[in-house]
Amino acid sequence: MHKTHTISVAIPCYNQARHIHHTVNAILYQTVPPDEIVVVDDASEDASPMILQQLPVKLIRHQQNQGPAAARNTALSVSSGDIIVFVDADAYADHRLIETFLRAYQEKTDPLIAGIGGRGIECNICTVFDKWRALHARQDFGPKPRRVPFLFGLCASYKREVLLQVGGFDTFFPINAGEDADLGYRIRRAGYKLYYTPDAIVYHQHSDTERSLLRVQYNWFYWTYFAKKRSNLYPWTLFAGTLRRLFTDTFADLFLRGDVALALLDLKVFRVKMQALFRACRGRI
């Protein structure tokens, strides 16, 4: 296909020696190759830097761990493409990912389209915790293309000029939670639009224990509360959504799937979400 944009792929990496080689290779063998691959190693303590030194990427290393928002901003500052595609270090891109994004930008002629996102397909379903994540914490917006409030960080593309205009990712968010929602809210507040296409796919390699699943859910709700509050987007809706999901998810897991373990996990996750939201209510921005 005819390329109408230059493409930089940005990958933040922290302790992903198990996956980073495959993640980079998945980008190297795209049907439409990127103009550059920028990897920001966020002070990894494993073999990630040594692996990356052997790969054809522009490697930037943080001396201290600064978090995914800072790593993405570093990638933005050194990249040259007019479209920046962000892929997580444990997400293997479908071989048509860049082609799909480019086609979507060509079809969406609205100049106010600031970014187009895709979805993550969970690949490691080994435990009840992985199964819960794949069912109830999916990183997608459904089976149809549409406008969306934000893009999921594991598979997203943005116009470089818009990212620079809104100041990039906010390092107020120290971990991988809330920063992608906050960016989306600020982009929309600046008058732009975000679009989702389910044809842009990455294959997420994450696996959970009970502890890690509950920690991720706690962090996501805690920091997303602040993302909404900072943008005046009624954070109380998170409480309403959590209550609704308690009933819908538990009903589906218990009566439709007949999975008691999933239903019990629904209750544990609900408790953790509410703890996060109540703590966020008492916090300060």
MOGIPE-V952441 format. One record per residue. PHI is phi as a letter, one per 30 degrees, with the letter a starting at -180 (* if undefined). OMEGA is omega in whole degrees, -180 to 180 (none if undefined). NEAR is the number of other ideal C-beta (glycine too) atoms within 10 Angstrom. Layout:
PHI	OMEGA	NEAR
PHI	OMEGA	NEAR
This chain:
*	-180	10
d	-180	6
d	178	14
c	180	11
b	167	17
c	-171	14
b	168	24
c	173	24
c	-178	30
c	-178	28
b	171	26
d	-175	28
b	173	28
b	178	21
h	179	16
b	180	26
e	-179	17
d	-171	14
c	-165	19
d	179	26
d	180	16
d	180	15
d	179	25
d	179	25
d	179	12
d	176	20
d	-180	23
d	-175	14
c	175	10
d	175	19
d	170	12
b	-175	17
d	176	15
d	176	20
d	176	16
a	173	17
b	179	24
c	176	24
c	176	27
c	177	27
d	-173	25
c	179	24
i	178	15
d	178	21
c	178	10
c	-175	14
d	-178	14
e	-179	25
d	-180	17
d	178	10
d	-176	20
d	179	24
d	180	11
c	-175	9
c	-178	16
d	180	9
b	170	19
d	-173	15
c	174	16
c	-178	17
c	170	16
d	177	17
d	177	7
b	179	7
d	-176	15
c	179	18
j	-174	19
d	180	25
d	179	24
d	179	22
d	178	28
d	177	27
d	177	20
d	178	21
d	178	24
d	-175	20
d	-177	12
c	-178	13
d	-176	24
c	-177	13
d	175	19
d	168	15
c	178	24
c	178	24
c	178	27
c	177	28
b	178	26
d	-175	26
d	176	28
c	-180	22
b	-179	28
d	-175	22
d	168	28
e	-173	19
d	178	14
c	-175	16
e	-178	27
d	177	26
e	-179	18
d	178	22
d	-179	25
d	179	22
d	180	18
d	178	20
d	179	19
d	-179	13
d	-180	12
c	-175	15
d	178	7
d	-178	9
d	180	9
d	174	12
d	-176	18
c	-177	25
a	178	26
b	-177	28
c	177	28
b	-174	30
b	175	21
c	175	23
c	-179	17
d	-175	19
c	-177	16
c	179	15
c	-175	14
c	-175	9
b	177	15
d	-180	16
d	174	21
d	180	18
d	179	19
d	-179	24
d	-178	24
d	-179	17
d	-166	17
c	177	17
b	-179	14
d	179	15
c	176	22
a	179	16
c	175	21
j	-172	11
d	-175	7
b	175	8
d	178	17
a	171	11
d	-175	11
b	-179	19
d	179	15
a	179	24
c	178	26
d	-172	24
d	-177	25
d	-177	21
a	-175	27
b	175	27
b	-179	31
b	169	26
d	-176	21
e	-176	17
d	179	9
d	177	18
e	179	21
d	-179	12
d	-177	14
c	176	18
j	178	11
i	180	21
d	-177	25
c	-178	18
d	167	15
e	-179	14
c	-169	23
d	-177	16
b	-177	15
d	-180	20
a	175	23
i	-174	26
d	179	26
d	176	25
d	179	23
e	179	22
d	179	28
d	180	25
d	-180	20
d	178	21
d	180	23
d	178	20
d	178	12
d	176	13
j	-178	8
c	-179	20
b	176	16
b	-174	24
b	-180	21
b	173	24
b	-179	21
d	-180	16
d	176	15
d	-167	25
b	163	21
b	-178	25
c	-172	18
d	-174	23
c	-175	19
d	175	19
b	-173	17
c	159	23
c	176	11
e	-178	14
d	-178	9
d	179	13
d	-179	23
d	178	20
d	-180	15
d	180	19
d	177	23
e	-177	20
d	-177	18
d	-178	19
d	179	25
d	-175	22
d	177	22
d	174	24
e	-179	22
d	178	21
d	178	24
d	-177	21
d	-180	17
d	179	16
c	179	17
h	-176	9
c	172	16
h	-179	10
d	177	19
d	179	12
d	176	10
d	176	22
d	-179	16
d	180	10
d	179	12
d	177	17
d	180	13
d	-179	10
d	177	15
e	-177	17
d	-176	11
d	-179	12
d	-178	20
d	178	17
d	-179	13
d	-177	16
d	-175	22
d	-171	15
c	180	10
c	180	8
c	-178	13
i	-175	9
c	-177	18
d	-179	10
d	177	13
d	-179	20
d	177	17
d	178	14
d	175	22
e	-178	24
d	179	12
d	-180	14
d	178	26
e	-179	18
d	-179	13
d	178	19
d	-179	23
d	175	17
e	-180	14
d	-177	23
d	179	19
d	177	13
d	179	13
d	178	21
e	-177	12
d	-179	6
d	179	11
b	177	5
d	none	7
